[in-house]
Amino acid sequence: MRRALQLAALGAGRTSPNPLVGAVVLDAAGQLVGEGYHARAGEPHAEVGALAQAGARARGGTLIVTLEPCCHQGRTPPCSEAVIAAGVARVVVAMGDPNPLVAGGGLEQLRAAGLEVITGVAQAEALALNRAFGHRIRTGRPLGILKWAMSLDGRTALPNGASQWISGPAARAWVHQLRAECDAVIVGGGTVRADDPLLTSRGRRDPEPLRVVFSRNLALPHTAQLWDSAVAPTLVAHGPEASLEACERLDRLGVERLPLAACEPLALLAALGQRGCNQVLWECGPELAAAALRQGCVQRLAAVIAPKLLGGVAARTPLGDLGLTAMQAVVPWSEASLSWLGADLLWQLGQPSGKPQP
């Protein structure tokens, strides 16, 4: 199962709206004869690839898979039927599929066909691997990661706005990989105006993640790297207050627009969830970051802390006002982990335990 989990992780950032799945096949003597993983949405699932590699040697053997085999027709045929047809005697599953289209149906079909089914092996690891997929299935919205880089004294820019570069090359390379594992990268209009970002994975993912600009009134520059759709797709989400002229300007540039009835982070994530996004990365300024946190749109934090002092009373900080007035209302984040990215410190944290989410 550990090998199957390793295989599943190879599809990170490429399988949405599907989950990450890995599988291995042992023959009747317990020898490894096949392995596979779900590499991309629309391509064969992990079980099918592993069974195809095993061929006739799978008969009477064991299929080990990180997620319950699907039992419904999607872009590909039901995996449960392929498993039964392969003639394996036993199926070992890490976790059930939370998708209501499956939700135990695949396991029932296997048992009804006379296969031995064992569940719950390395379940915690499998749940963690597919945390984003599970979150979207439960809420209809992608899991949100909020990332920022700051100095040792908590600044994200100098008082004059200069911010490139706070972190070092190793940290920037890590961010590129993080983008590759997300379906969309979100910034606000202020970030576009101030930084003219590219927001790509620098080739670590093909296709590149969707670049999303969140702007109430479309007060955006006429020229920006994000408007070049040949590099990566861009979506501009805006509110009803956006002028017709601004909308038409983006249309002429060939940039996709997403009008929102309420220009709020929660509405944006609902729309991205409908597009099949499992995980998104917030790389935005302090006000939008605070709004995303207030509305429960962030489940994980990633803070890169550089060994630098920027100073300045007016210097920029990572977050705007969260509306907190008492320390008792401050909920600590959990699942903390620390690691080094060159000279920079990476602090990753999970959703606060007990904090209600909309």
Residue pairs with C-beta under 8 A, 6 or more apart in sequence:
1 64
1 66
1 92
1 94
1 121
1 122
2 122
2 125
3 22
3 24
3 35
4 22
4 23
4 24
4 35
4 46
4 64
4 65
4 66
4 94
5 22
5 66
5 94
5 122
5 125
5 126
5 129
6 22
7 22
7 23
7 24
7 35
7 36
7 37
7 46
8 20
8 21
8 22
8 37
8 38
8 46
8 66
8 67
8 129
9 20
9 22
9 129
10 22
10 37
10 39
11 20
11 21
11 37
11 38
11 39
11 40
12 20
12 180
12 181
13 180
13 181
13 182
13 183
13 205
13 209
13 279
14 39
14 40
14 41
14 205
15 21
15 38
15 39
15 40
15 41
15 278
16 41
16 133
16 183
16 276
16 277
16 278
16 279
17 41
17 136
17 276
17 277
17 278
18 38
18 41
18 133
19 38
19 67
19 97
19 130
19 133
19 278
20 37
20 38
20 66
20 129
20 130
20 133
21 37
21 38
21 45
21 46
21 47
21 65
21 66
21 67
22 35
22 36
22 37
22 38
22 46
22 65
22 66
23 35
23 36
23 37
23 46
23 47
23 49
23 50
23 51
23 63
23 64
23 65
23 66
24 32
24 34
24 35
24 50
24 63
24 64
25 32
25 33
25 34
25 35
25 50
25 51
25 53
25 54
25 57
25 58
25 61
25 62
25 63
25 64
25 88
26 32
26 33
26 61
26 62
26 64
27 33
27 54
27 57
27 58
27 60
27 61
28 59
28 60
28 61
28 89
30 62
33 53
33 54
33 55
33 57
33 58
33 61
34 49
34 50
34 51
34 52
34 53
34 54
34 55
34 57
34 58
35 49
35 50
35 53
36 44
36 46
36 47
36 48
36 49
36 50
36 51
36 52
36 53
37 46
37 49
38 44
38 45
38 46
41 75
41 276
42 75
42 76
43 76
44 52
44 76
45 69
45 70
45 76
45 79
46 65
46 66
47 63
47 65
47 69
47 79
47 82
47 83
48 76
48 79
48 82
50 63
50 65
51 58
51 63
51 82
51 83
51 86
51 88
54 61
54 86
58 86
58 87
58 88
59 86
59 87
59 88
60 87
60 88
60 89
61 88
61 89
61 90
62 88
62 89
62 90
62 91
62 92
63 83
63 86
63 88
63 90
63 91
63 92
64 91
64 92
64 121
65 91
65 92
65 93
65 94
66 93
66 94
66 95
66 122
66 126
66 129
66 130
67 93
67 94
67 95
67 96
67 97
67 126
67 130
68 93
68 95
68 96
68 97
68 102
68 104
68 106
68 107
68 119
69 78
69 79
69 80
69 82
69 83
69 91
69 93
69 106
69 107
69 110
70 78
70 79
70 80
70 97
70 99
70 101
70 102
70 106
71 78
71 79
71 80
71 81
71 102
71 105
71 106
71 109
72 78
72 101
72 102
72 105
78 106
79 106
80 105
80 106
80 109
80 110
81 109
83 91
83 110
83 115
84 109
84 110
84 113
84 115
88 115
89 115
89 116
90 115
90 116
90 117
90 118
91 110
91 115
91 116
91 117
91 118
92 118
92 119
92 121
93 107
93 117
93 118
93 119
93 120
93 121
94 119
94 120
94 121
94 122
94 123
94 125
94 126
95 119
95 120
95 123
95 126
95 127
95 130
96 102
96 103
96 104
96 107
96 119
97 103
97 104
97 106
98 133
98 134
98 137
98 138
99 137
100 137
107 117
107 119
110 117
111 117
127 134
131 143
131 299
132 142
132 143
132 278
132 279
133 278
135 141
135 142
135 143
135 278
135 299
136 142
136 143
136 273
136 277
136 278
139 273
139 357
140 270
140 273
140 274
141 266
141 269
141 270
141 272
141 273
141 297
142 183
142 184
142 269
142 272
142 273
142 277
142 278
142 279
142 280
143 278
143 279
143 280
143 299
143 300
144 269
144 279
144 280
144 281
144 282
144 292
144 297
144 298
144 299
144 300
145 178
145 182
145 279
145 280
145 281
145 282
145 298
145 299
145 300
145 301
145 302
146 282
146 289
146 292
146 293
146 298
146 300
146 301
146 302
147 175
147 178
147 281
147 282
147 283
147 301
147 302
147 303
147 304
148 156
148 283
148 289
148 302
148 303
148 304
148 318
149 156
149 166
149 167
149 171
149 175
149 303
149 304
149 305
149 306
149 344
150 156
150 166
150 303
150 304
150 305
150 306
150 317
150 318
151 166
151 305
151 306
151 308
151 309
151 310
152 305
152 306
152 307
152 308
152 309
153 309
153 310
153 311
154 317
154 318
155 166
155 310
155 311
155 312
155 315
155 316
155 317
156 163
156 166
156 286
156 315
156 316
156 317
156 318
157 163
157 166
157 310
157 315
157 316
158 310
158 312
158 315
159 312
159 313
159 314
159 315
161 194
161 316
163 195
163 316
164 195
165 172
166 304
166 306
166 308
166 310
167 304
167 306
167 341
167 344
168 306
168 341
168 342
168 343
168 344
169 342
170 341
170 342
170 343
170 344
171 304
171 306
171 341
171 342
171 344
171 346
174 304
174 341
174 346
175 304
176 200
176 201
176 202
176 204
177 201
177 204
178 281
178 302
179 185
179 199
179 200
179 201
179 204
179 205
179 209
179 281
180 201
180 204
180 205
180 209
181 205
181 279
182 209
182 279
182 280
182 281
183 209
183 210
183 272
183 276
183 277
183 278
183 279
183 280
184 209
184 210
184 211
184 212
184 235
184 272
184 277
184 280
184 281
185 199
185 209
185 210
185 211
185 212
185 280
185 281
185 283
186 212
186 213
186 214
186 268
186 280
186 281
186 282
186 283
186 284
186 288
187 197
187 199
187 211
187 212
187 213
187 214
187 283
187 284
187 285
187 288
188 213
188 214
188 215
188 284
188 285
188 287
188 288
189 213
189 214
189 215
189 216
189 218
189 219
189 220
190 285
190 287
190 288
191 197
191 283
191 284
191 285
192 213
192 215
192 220
192 221
192 224
192 226
193 219
193 220
193 221
194 285
196 221
196 224
196 225
197 225
197 226
197 283
198 225
198 226
198 231
199 209
199 211
199 226
199 232
199 283
200 208
200 209
200 211
200 231
200 232
201 208
201 209
207 232
207 233
208 231
208 232
208 233
209 232
209 281
210 232
210 233
210 234
210 235
210 275
210 277
211 226
211 232
211 233
211 234
211 235
212 234
212 235
212 236
212 237
212 268
212 272
212 280
213 220
213 226
213 234
213 235
213 236
213 237
214 237
214 238
214 263
214 265
214 268
214 284
214 288
215 236
215 237
215 238
215 242
216 238
216 239
216 241
216 242
216 263
217 238
217 239
217 241
217 242
217 243
217 246
218 236
218 238
218 242
218 243
218 246
218 247
218 250
219 246
220 236
220 246
220 250
222 249
225 231
226 234
226 255
227 234
227 250
227 253
227 255
229 254
229 255
233 256
234 255
234 256
235 255
235 256
235 257
235 258
236 250
236 255
236 256
236 257
236 258
237 257
237 258
237 259
237 260
237 263
237 268
237 271
238 247
238 257
238 258
238 259
238 260
238 263
239 259
239 260
239 262
239 263
240 259
240 260
240 261
240 263
241 263
242 259
247 257
250 257
251 257
258 268
258 271
260 267
260 268
260 271
261 267
264 291
264 295
265 288
265 291
265 292
265 295
265 297
266 295
266 296
266 297
266 358
269 280
269 297
272 280
282 288
282 289
282 292
282 297
282 298
284 292
286 316
286 317
286 318
286 319
286 320
287 320
289 298
289 318
289 319
289 320
290 319
290 320
290 321
290 322
291 320
292 298
293 319
293 322
294 322
294 323
295 358
296 356
296 357
296 358
298 351
299 350
299 351
300 348
300 349
300 350
300 351
301 333
301 347
301 348
301 349
302 346
302 347
302 348
303 318
303 346
303 347
303 348
303 349
304 341
304 344
304 345
304 346
304 347
305 344
305 345
305 346
305 347
306 343
306 344
307 343
307 344
307 345
324 330
331 352
331 353
331 354
331 355
332 352
333 349
333 350
333 351
333 352
334 349
334 350
334 351
334 352
334 353
335 348
335 349
335 350
335 351
336 347
336 348
336 349
336 350
337 347
337 348
337 349
338 345
338 346
338 347
338 348
339 345
339 346
339 348
340 346
351 357
